[in-house]
């Protein structure tokens, strides 16, 4: 279960970076490294200022209230058994929602091509 939370955190991270890269640059997205809090906060705030329509229904609080906001990415080194089944399910659901609201929405809208996904 712990690996599921770890992987879900990367789904959120990569989804946010896809939005930033599409509307700005890959370098702008990469400058945040694995800092999920900064990606949801500072990065999206800057993006909203530059491209108001780019937020794609993704407010900074999307991971709040889930274990996704705890220890990313160092949680991969934590001992097993950190999360309950309910916490894992909530994290996976939230990561799926974020992916759907960003990457899937951009693909369906024609804003993100197959080539861009391969970057």
C-alpha positions as CSV (number, residue, x, y, z in Angstrom):
1,X,0.0,0.0,0.0
2,X,2.9,2.4,0.7
3,X,4.1,2.1,-2.8
4,X,0.7,3.0,-4.1
5,X,0.8,6.3,-2.2
6,X,4.4,6.9,-3.4
7,X,3.3,6.3,-7.0
8,X,0.2,8.4,-6.6
9,X,2.4,11.4,-5.5
10,X,4.3,11.1,-8.7
11,X,1.1,11.0,-10.8
12,X,0.2,14.4,-9.2
13,X,3.7,15.7,-9.7
14,X,3.9,14.7,-13.3
15,X,0.4,16.0,-14.0
16,X,1.3,19.4,-12.6
17,X,4.5,19.5,-14.6
18,X,2.6,18.6,-17.8
19,X,0.3,21.6,-17.3
20,X,3.3,23.9,-16.5
21,X,5.3,22.6,-19.4
22,X,2.5,23.0,-21.9
23,X,1.7,26.6,-21.0
24,X,5.3,27.7,-20.1
25,X,8.3,25.4,-20.6
26,X,9.8,22.1,-19.5
27,X,12.6,24.0,-17.7
28,X,10.0,26.0,-15.8
29,X,8.4,22.7,-14.6
30,X,11.7,21.0,-13.8
31,X,12.9,23.9,-11.6
32,X,10.6,22.7,-8.9
33,X,12.1,19.2,-8.8
34,X,9.9,16.9,-6.7
35,X,8.6,19.7,-4.5
36,X,4.8,19.0,-4.7
37,X,3.9,21.8,-2.3
38,X,5.8,24.4,-4.5
39,X,4.3,22.9,-7.7
40,X,0.8,23.3,-6.3
41,X,1.5,26.7,-4.8
42,X,4.1,28.9,-6.4
43,X,4.2,27.2,-9.8
44,X,0.5,27.2,-10.4
45,X,0.1,30.7,-9.0
46,X,2.7,32.0,-11.4
47,X,1.1,30.1,-14.2
48,X,-2.4,31.5,-13.4
49,X,-0.9,35.0,-13.5
50,X,0.7,34.5,-16.9
51,X,-2.0,32.3,-18.5
52,X,-5.3,32.8,-16.6
53,X,-7.1,29.9,-18.3
54,X,-4.3,27.4,-17.6
55,X,-5.4,26.4,-14.2
56,X,-7.6,23.7,-15.6
57,X,-9.7,23.4,-12.4
58,X,-6.6,22.6,-10.3
59,X,-6.6,24.7,-7.1
60,X,-3.6,24.5,-4.8
61,X,-5.6,22.6,-2.2
62,X,-6.2,19.5,-4.4
63,X,-3.9,17.2,-2.3
64,X,-4.9,18.8,1.1
65,X,-6.6,16.4,3.4
66,X,-4.9,13.3,1.9
67,X,-1.6,11.6,2.6
68,X,-0.3,12.9,-0.8
69,X,0.7,16.1,1.0
70,X,2.9,14.2,3.5
71,X,6.6,13.4,2.8
72,X,6.7,13.5,-1.0
73,X,9.1,12.2,-2.4
74,X,11.1,11.0,0.7
75,X,8.2,8.7,1.7
76,X,9.8,6.1,-0.6
77,X,12.4,5.5,2.1
78,X,9.9,5.2,5.0
79,X,9.1,1.9,6.7
80,X,6.1,0.0,5.4
81,X,2.8,0.3,7.0
82,X,2.5,4.1,7.2
83,X,-1.0,4.4,5.7
84,X,-4.4,2.8,6.3
85,X,-6.4,1.3,3.5
86,X,-8.8,4.3,3.7
87,X,-5.9,6.8,3.3
88,X,-4.4,4.9,0.4
89,X,-7.8,4.7,-1.4
90,X,-8.3,8.5,-0.9
91,X,-4.8,9.2,-2.2
92,X,-5.3,7.1,-5.3
93,X,-8.7,8.6,-5.9
94,X,-7.4,12.2,-5.6
95,X,-4.4,11.4,-7.9
96,X,-6.7,9.9,-10.5
97,X,-8.9,13.1,-10.3
98,X,-5.9,15.4,-10.8
99,X,-4.6,13.3,-13.7
100,X,-8.1,13.3,-15.3
101,X,-8.6,17.1,-14.8
102,X,-5.2,17.9,-16.2
103,X,-3.5,15.5,-18.6
104,X,-6.6,13.7,-19.9
105,X,-8.4,17.1,-20.3
106,X,-5.5,18.6,-22.2
107,X,-5.4,15.5,-24.5
108,X,-9.1,15.6,-25.2
109,X,-9.1,19.3,-25.8
110,X,-6.2,18.9,-28.3
111,X,-3.9,21.0,-26.1
112,X,-1.5,18.1,-25.5
113,X,-0.1,15.9,-28.2
114,X,1.3,12.4,-28.0
115,X,4.8,13.9,-28.8
116,X,4.5,16.2,-25.8
117,X,3.6,13.3,-23.5
118,X,6.9,11.7,-24.5
119,X,9.1,14.6,-23.2
